[in-house]
Amino acid sequence: MAAFSIDDVRAVVHRLFIASADASLRKEDEQKSREVAALLGRLARVRKGARLVDAAAGKASVGLVAAELLPIATLTVLERDPRRVEACRRATARLTRSLEVDVRHADVADDDAWPEAPDAVVALHACGPAADHVIDQAIRARARFVFVVPCCYGEALPFFARADAVVREQAYVADDLLRRRVRASLIDMERKLRLEVAGYATELEELVGPTVTPHNLIFLARRAGDAVRIERAAARLAVLRGTR
Ligand SMILES: C[S@@+](CC[C@H](N)C(=O)[O-])C[C@H]1O[C@@H](n2cnc3c(N)ncnc32)[C@H](O)[C@@H]1O
């Protein structure tokens, strides 16, 4: 995995999002810089000239820093909050590299918002069901690589009710905190298997230490189309969903 210096990332975050030489990075910008540096190390595996989507992007710290530091050719930003879209457009104007950037005020659940067959989709802290929409849409759009860091494991998640029922069947998981953790792990297991059934080879890693963010689980997925892997994942997914 390529290493990205935190100082390089900090400098780009400062130039794009702070834009005043007198002001220093805020605490949240420092945290974001660490996360982005760790993500760029993974994103560096995509080809030169790649088409990248930053989904549930916020002001697109990941996508825009990638646009400055990686040899990508296009960046599509998807974000539904108009103020963040505006902040992203202001930051885009400060890019020094020349590439095509398309900032879309859109919901990630909307098929029409997505470009076809992007090389890579990244979603950092895609909150609640946004992480599931990003996974489904990346599959539908036939993205080659997917990098998703979910956050929030509340009732709005599509697999919440089933995961909760499975945990409650295990009477020995009697502590509330452990119940929440097991439930979150089942939700992530379903996401991983969903990607595998769609033909992706997946790995799970901790993106950064838990003191940077407790929501530090990253799904790394590469479209591989391995029939054996797909069949095995389908069998596991059916058991997890209770359909077999
Ligand atoms: C926790 S923020 C993370 C932003 C950015 N990825 C980052 O790490 O700095 C989650 C973002 O996802 C956006 N979001 C949530 N659900 C969305 C959806 N369905 N479609 C588009 N954006 C969404 C929110 O507006 C918010 O900007």
The ligand as an SDF file (V2000), in Angstrom:
LIG
                    3D

 27 29  0  0  0  0  0  0  0  0999 V2000
  -20.6510   12.0350    8.1740 C   0  0  0  0  0  0  0  0  0  0  0  0
  -20.7190   12.9570    6.6960 S   0  0  0  0  0  0  0  0  0  0  0  0
  -19.2270   12.4600    5.8910 C   0  0  0  0  0  0  0  0  0  0  0  0
  -18.8200   13.3980    4.8050 C   0  0  0  0  0  0  0  0  0  0  0  0
  -17.4850   13.0780    4.1210 C   0  0  0  0  0  0  0  0  0  0  0  0
  -17.5470   11.8220    3.3990 N   0  0  0  0  0  0  0  0  0  0  0  0
  -16.3640   13.1020    5.1080 C   0  0  0  0  0  0  0  0  0  0  0  0
  -15.9580   12.0450    5.5830 O   0  0  0  0  0  0  0  0  0  0  0  0
  -15.9240   14.1990    5.4220 O   0  0  0  0  0  0  0  0  0  0  0  0
  -21.9470   12.1200    5.7650 C   0  0  0  0  0  0  0  0  0  0  0  0
  -22.3890   12.8930    4.5490 C   0  0  0  0  0  0  0  0  0  0  0  0
  -23.2540   12.0760    3.7970 O   0  0  0  0  0  0  0  0  0  0  0  0
  -24.2890   12.8810    3.2940 C   0  0  0  0  0  0  0  0  0  0  0  0
  -25.4110   11.9770    3.0100 N   0  0  0  0  0  0  0  0  0  0  0  0
  -26.0860   11.1950    3.8850 C   0  0  0  0  0  0  0  0  0  0  0  0
  -27.0170   10.4750    3.2520 N   0  0  0  0  0  0  0  0  0  0  0  0
  -26.9250   10.8090    1.9340 C   0  0  0  0  0  0  0  0  0  0  0  0
  -27.6300   10.4060    0.7750 C   0  0  0  0  0  0  0  0  0  0  0  0
  -28.6170    9.5170    0.8440 N   0  0  0  0  0  0  0  0  0  0  0  0
  -27.2760   10.9350   -0.4220 N   0  0  0  0  0  0  0  0  0  0  0  0
  -26.2630   11.8540   -0.4970 C   0  0  0  0  0  0  0  0  0  0  0  0
  -25.5620   12.2800    0.5770 N   0  0  0  0  0  0  0  0  0  0  0  0
  -25.8930   11.7680    1.7810 C   0  0  0  0  0  0  0  0  0  0  0  0
  -24.5760   13.8770    4.4000 C   0  0  0  0  0  0  0  0  0  0  0  0
  -25.2510   15.0220    3.9210 O   0  0  0  0  0  0  0  0  0  0  0  0
  -23.1630   14.1710    4.8720 C   0  0  0  0  0  0  0  0  0  0  0  0
  -22.5920   15.2320    4.1560 O   0  0  0  0  0  0  0  0  0  0  0  0
  1  2  1  0
  2  3  1  0
  2 10  1  0
  3  4  1  0
  4  5  1  0
  5  6  1  0
  5  7  1  0
  7  8  2  0
  7  9  1  0
 10 11  1  0
 11 12  1  0
 11 26  1  0
 12 13  1  0
 13 14  1  0
 13 24  1  0
 14 15  1  0
 14 23  1  0
 15 16  2  0
 16 17  1  0
 17 18  1  0
 17 23  2  0
 18 19  1  0
 18 20  2  0
 20 21  1  0
 21 22  2  0
 22 23  1  0
 24 25  1  0
 24 26  1  0
 26 27  1  0
M  CHG  2   2   1   9  -1
M  END
$$$$
